[in-house]
Amino acid sequence: MVDIGVLAEYCINKPGVEETFPFDETTLVYKVMGKMFILIPTASEELRLNVKCDPEKALELRESYEAITPGFHMNKKHWNTIKPDGSLTDKMIFEMIDHSYDLVVKSLSRKLKDELNLLKR
């Protein structure tokens, strides 16, 4: 089962990603080219993470898995909260993180996409 250290390492190693605490000292936020793609509240007793998700896919995931719910304190149409409680495989969790990252990258301006592509080289 993933832990916060594994999640942090996975996220920070993606191109163009920075680790920030923009809201408070307990909400870890990963941004790609300045845009959020994952939030991890570090003060809660149970690990949870918020990830962006295509709205239709978000509904499908919520209907299929109890550990996936509408994004807590987020736009519930575009964000899911994931509770890594063992009912989801690590592979599924990483795929949801990748999907979130890819959605944000897709929405970047051409200039930021060009800058990101330079970082990937």
PyRosetta script that sets phi, psi and omega in degrees:
from pyrosetta import init, pose_from_sequence

init()
pose = pose_from_sequence("MVDIGVLAEYCINKPGVEETFPFDETTLVYKVMGKMFILIPTASEELRLNVKCDPEKALELRESYEAITPGFHMNKKHWNTIKPDGSLTDKMIFEMIDHSYDLVVKSLSRKLKDELNLLKR")
pose.set_psi(1, 135.2)
pose.set_omega(1, -178.1)
pose.set_phi(2, -66.1)
pose.set_psi(2, 151.6)
pose.set_omega(2, 173.1)
pose.set_phi(3, -125.9)
pose.set_psi(3, 176.6)
pose.set_omega(3, -174.5)
pose.set_phi(4, -63.2)
pose.set_psi(4, -33.7)
pose.set_omega(4, 178.5)
pose.set_phi(5, -65.2)
pose.set_psi(5, -42.8)
pose.set_omega(5, 178.4)
pose.set_phi(6, -65.1)
pose.set_psi(6, -43.4)
pose.set_omega(6, 178.9)
pose.set_phi(7, -62.2)
pose.set_psi(7, -44.7)
pose.set_omega(7, -179.0)
pose.set_phi(8, -60.9)
pose.set_psi(8, -45.8)
pose.set_omega(8, -179.9)
pose.set_phi(9, -63.9)
pose.set_psi(9, -41.4)
pose.set_omega(9, -179.8)
pose.set_phi(10, -61.8)
pose.set_psi(10, -45.8)
pose.set_omega(10, -176.5)
pose.set_phi(11, -70.0)
pose.set_psi(11, -45.7)
pose.set_omega(11, -174.2)
pose.set_phi(12, -67.9)
pose.set_psi(12, -21.0)
pose.set_omega(12, -180.0)
pose.set_phi(13, -84.4)
pose.set_psi(13, -1.3)
pose.set_omega(13, 175.7)
pose.set_phi(14, -79.1)
pose.set_psi(14, 146.6)
pose.set_omega(14, -179.1)
pose.set_phi(15, -59.8)
pose.set_psi(15, 136.9)
pose.set_omega(15, 174.0)
pose.set_phi(16, 75.3)
pose.set_psi(16, 13.7)
pose.set_omega(16, -174.6)
pose.set_phi(17, -96.8)
pose.set_psi(17, 140.3)
pose.set_omega(17, 172.8)
pose.set_phi(18, -126.7)
pose.set_psi(18, 150.0)
pose.set_omega(18, 178.3)
pose.set_phi(19, -100.6)
pose.set_psi(19, 126.4)
pose.set_omega(19, -175.7)
pose.set_phi(20, -138.2)
pose.set_psi(20, 166.0)
pose.set_omega(20, 171.7)
pose.set_phi(21, -129.6)
pose.set_psi(21, 68.5)
pose.set_omega(21, -172.9)
pose.set_phi(22, -74.8)
pose.set_psi(22, -20.5)
pose.set_omega(22, -174.2)
pose.set_phi(23, -99.2)
pose.set_psi(23, -43.2)
pose.set_omega(23, -179.0)
pose.set_phi(24, -164.6)
pose.set_psi(24, -177.2)
pose.set_omega(24, -177.0)
pose.set_phi(25, -84.5)
pose.set_psi(25, 2.8)
pose.set_omega(25, -178.4)
pose.set_phi(26, -119.3)
pose.set_psi(26, -3.9)
pose.set_omega(26, 179.4)
pose.set_phi(27, -108.8)
pose.set_psi(27, 104.0)
pose.set_omega(27, -179.9)
pose.set_phi(28, -79.5)
pose.set_psi(28, 126.3)
pose.set_omega(28, -177.2)
pose.set_phi(29, -125.3)
pose.set_psi(29, 130.3)
pose.set_omega(29, 174.0)
pose.set_phi(30, -105.4)
pose.set_psi(30, 131.3)
pose.set_omega(30, -178.5)
pose.set_phi(31, -123.3)
pose.set_psi(31, 142.4)
pose.set_omega(31, 170.6)
pose.set_phi(32, -107.8)
pose.set_psi(32, 120.4)
pose.set_omega(32, -179.0)
pose.set_phi(33, 51.8)
pose.set_psi(33, 39.6)
pose.set_omega(33, 176.0)
pose.set_phi(34, 86.5)
pose.set_psi(34, 0.3)
pose.set_omega(34, -178.1)
pose.set_phi(35, -112.9)
pose.set_psi(35, 131.8)
pose.set_omega(35, -177.3)
pose.set_phi(36, -66.4)
pose.set_psi(36, 138.2)
pose.set_omega(36, 171.4)
pose.set_phi(37, -131.4)
pose.set_psi(37, -12.6)
pose.set_omega(37, 175.3)
pose.set_phi(38, -155.0)
pose.set_psi(38, 139.1)
pose.set_omega(38, 175.3)
pose.set_phi(39, -124.3)
pose.set_psi(39, 136.8)
pose.set_omega(39, 179.5)
pose.set_phi(40, -131.2)
pose.set_psi(40, 107.7)
pose.set_omega(40, 174.8)
pose.set_phi(41, -70.9)
pose.set_psi(41, 120.7)
pose.set_omega(41, -174.3)
pose.set_phi(42, -91.1)
pose.set_psi(42, -12.5)
pose.set_omega(42, -176.3)
pose.set_phi(43, -90.3)
pose.set_psi(43, -12.3)
pose.set_omega(43, -177.7)
pose.set_phi(44, -75.1)
pose.set_psi(44, 152.8)
pose.set_omega(44, -178.2)
pose.set_phi(45, -67.6)
pose.set_psi(45, -37.4)
pose.set_omega(45, 179.0)
pose.set_phi(46, -105.6)
pose.set_psi(46, 139.2)
pose.set_omega(46, 178.3)
pose.set_phi(47, -66.5)
pose.set_psi(47, 131.7)
pose.set_omega(47, 174.1)
pose.set_phi(48, -142.6)
pose.set_psi(48, 154.9)
pose.set_omega(48, 175.1)
pose.set_phi(49, -144.8)
pose.set_psi(49, 146.0)
pose.set_omega(49, 176.6)
pose.set_phi(50, -105.5)
pose.set_psi(50, 130.9)
pose.set_omega(50, 178.0)
pose.set_phi(51, -132.1)
pose.set_psi(51, 148.3)
pose.set_omega(51, 174.2)
pose.set_phi(52, -69.7)
pose.set_psi(52, 152.6)
pose.set_omega(52, -179.7)
pose.set_phi(53, -156.2)
pose.set_psi(53, 143.3)
pose.set_omega(53, 172.4)
pose.set_phi(54, -55.1)
pose.set_psi(54, 132.8)
pose.set_omega(54, -174.8)
pose.set_phi(55, -54.2)
pose.set_psi(55, -42.5)
pose.set_omega(55, 179.7)
pose.set_phi(56, -68.0)
pose.set_psi(56, -42.8)
pose.set_omega(56, 178.4)
pose.set_phi(57, -64.5)
pose.set_psi(57, -37.7)
pose.set_omega(57, 179.5)
pose.set_phi(58, -58.5)
pose.set_psi(58, -45.7)
pose.set_omega(58, 179.4)
pose.set_phi(59, -63.1)
pose.set_psi(59, -43.6)
pose.set_omega(59, 179.0)
pose.set_phi(60, -60.0)
pose.set_psi(60, -44.9)
pose.set_omega(60, -179.0)
pose.set_phi(61, -64.5)
pose.set_psi(61, -42.3)
pose.set_omega(61, -180.0)
pose.set_phi(62, -63.6)
pose.set_psi(62, -37.4)
pose.set_omega(62, 179.1)
pose.set_phi(63, -71.4)
pose.set_psi(63, -27.3)
pose.set_omega(63, -175.2)
pose.set_phi(64, -91.7)
pose.set_psi(64, -25.6)
pose.set_omega(64, -173.1)
pose.set_phi(65, -135.1)
pose.set_psi(65, 125.3)
pose.set_omega(65, 177.7)
pose.set_phi(66, -64.3)
pose.set_psi(66, -27.6)
pose.set_omega(66, -177.2)
pose.set_phi(67, -77.2)
pose.set_psi(67, -1.7)
pose.set_omega(67, 178.3)
pose.set_phi(68, -118.7)
pose.set_psi(68, 120.7)
pose.set_omega(68, -176.7)
pose.set_phi(69, -130.9)
pose.set_psi(69, 167.7)
pose.set_omega(69, 176.1)
pose.set_phi(70, -56.7)
pose.set_psi(70, 145.5)
pose.set_omega(70, -175.8)
pose.set_phi(71, -55.0)
pose.set_psi(71, 119.6)
pose.set_omega(71, 179.1)
pose.set_phi(72, -68.4)
pose.set_psi(72, 124.8)
pose.set_omega(72, -177.6)
pose.set_phi(73, 59.3)
pose.set_psi(73, 25.9)
pose.set_omega(73, -178.5)
pose.set_phi(74, -131.2)
pose.set_psi(74, 172.4)
pose.set_omega(74, 172.7)
pose.set_phi(75, -66.0)
pose.set_psi(75, 110.5)
pose.set_omega(75, -171.9)
pose.set_phi(76, -69.0)
pose.set_psi(76, -15.2)
pose.set_omega(76, 176.3)
pose.set_phi(77, -74.9)
pose.set_psi(77, -34.5)
pose.set_omega(77, -171.7)
pose.set_phi(78, -112.3)
pose.set_psi(78, -3.9)
pose.set_omega(78, -176.8)
pose.set_phi(79, -130.4)
pose.set_psi(79, 141.5)
pose.set_omega(79, 173.2)
pose.set_phi(80, -117.2)
pose.set_psi(80, 147.8)
pose.set_omega(80, 169.1)
pose.set_phi(81, -102.6)
pose.set_psi(81, 130.8)
pose.set_omega(81, -179.8)
pose.set_phi(82, -112.4)
pose.set_psi(82, 130.9)
pose.set_omega(82, 174.8)
pose.set_phi(83, -110.0)
pose.set_psi(83, 102.9)
pose.set_omega(83, -179.6)
pose.set_phi(84, -72.6)
pose.set_psi(84, 80.0)
pose.set_omega(84, -174.2)
pose.set_phi(85, -100.6)
pose.set_psi(85, 8.1)
pose.set_omega(85, -178.8)
pose.set_phi(86, 99.9)
pose.set_psi(86, -14.3)
pose.set_omega(86, 179.4)
pose.set_phi(87, -81.1)
pose.set_psi(87, -17.2)
pose.set_omega(87, 177.0)
pose.set_phi(88, -109.6)
pose.set_psi(88, 141.2)
pose.set_omega(88, 176.9)
pose.set_phi(89, -75.4)
pose.set_psi(89, 156.1)
pose.set_omega(89, 175.6)
pose.set_phi(90, -58.3)
pose.set_psi(90, -38.7)
pose.set_omega(90, 179.6)
pose.set_phi(91, -58.4)
pose.set_psi(91, -42.7)
pose.set_omega(91, 178.6)
pose.set_phi(92, -62.9)
pose.set_psi(92, -42.3)
pose.set_omega(92, -179.7)
pose.set_phi(93, -63.5)
pose.set_psi(93, -45.0)
pose.set_omega(93, 178.5)
pose.set_phi(94, -65.3)
pose.set_psi(94, -35.8)
pose.set_omega(94, 176.9)
pose.set_phi(95, -64.4)
pose.set_psi(95, -37.3)
pose.set_omega(95, 177.9)
pose.set_phi(96, -69.6)
pose.set_psi(96, -35.8)
pose.set_omega(96, 175.4)
pose.set_phi(97, -65.3)
pose.set_psi(97, -45.0)
pose.set_omega(97, 178.5)
pose.set_phi(98, -60.4)
pose.set_psi(98, -42.0)
pose.set_omega(98, 179.4)
pose.set_phi(99, -61.6)
pose.set_psi(99, -43.4)
pose.set_omega(99, 178.7)
pose.set_phi(100, -62.0)
pose.set_psi(100, -48.3)
pose.set_omega(100, 178.5)
pose.set_phi(101, -57.4)
pose.set_psi(101, -47.8)
pose.set_omega(101, -177.9)
pose.set_phi(102, -63.5)
pose.set_psi(102, -38.3)
pose.set_omega(102, 177.5)
pose.set_phi(103, -61.8)
pose.set_psi(103, -42.9)
pose.set_omega(103, -179.4)
pose.set_phi(104, -67.7)
pose.set_psi(104, -44.0)
pose.set_omega(104, 179.0)
pose.set_phi(105, -59.8)
pose.set_psi(105, -42.0)
pose.set_omega(105, 179.6)
pose.set_phi(106, -59.9)
pose.set_psi(106, -32.1)
pose.set_omega(106, -177.1)
pose.set_phi(107, -87.1)
pose.set_psi(107, -5.3)
pose.set_omega(107, -178.7)
pose.set_phi(108, -67.5)
pose.set_psi(108, 154.0)
pose.set_omega(108, 174.5)
pose.set_phi(109, -65.7)
pose.set_psi(109, 160.3)
pose.set_omega(109, 178.4)
pose.set_phi(110, -56.5)
pose.set_psi(110, -41.9)
pose.set_omega(110, -179.4)
pose.set_phi(111, -59.5)
pose.set_psi(111, -46.4)
pose.set_omega(111, -179.6)
pose.set_phi(112, -68.7)
pose.set_psi(112, -35.7)
pose.set_omega(112, 176.0)
pose.set_phi(113, -63.1)
pose.set_psi(113, -41.1)
pose.set_omega(113, 178.0)
pose.set_phi(114, -62.7)
pose.set_psi(114, -42.6)
pose.set_omega(114, 178.1)
pose.set_phi(115, -62.9)
pose.set_psi(115, -41.6)
pose.set_omega(115, 179.0)
pose.set_phi(116, -63.9)
pose.set_psi(116, -41.7)
pose.set_omega(116, 178.9)
pose.set_phi(117, -61.7)
pose.set_psi(117, -34.4)
pose.set_omega(117, 176.0)
pose.set_phi(118, -65.7)
pose.set_psi(118, -36.0)
pose.set_omega(118, 179.1)
pose.set_phi(119, -69.1)
pose.set_psi(119, -28.0)
pose.set_omega(119, -177.9)
pose.set_phi(120, -73.9)
pose.set_psi(120, -17.2)
pose.set_omega(120, -176.5)
pose.set_phi(121, -75.3)
pose.dump_pdb("model.pdb")
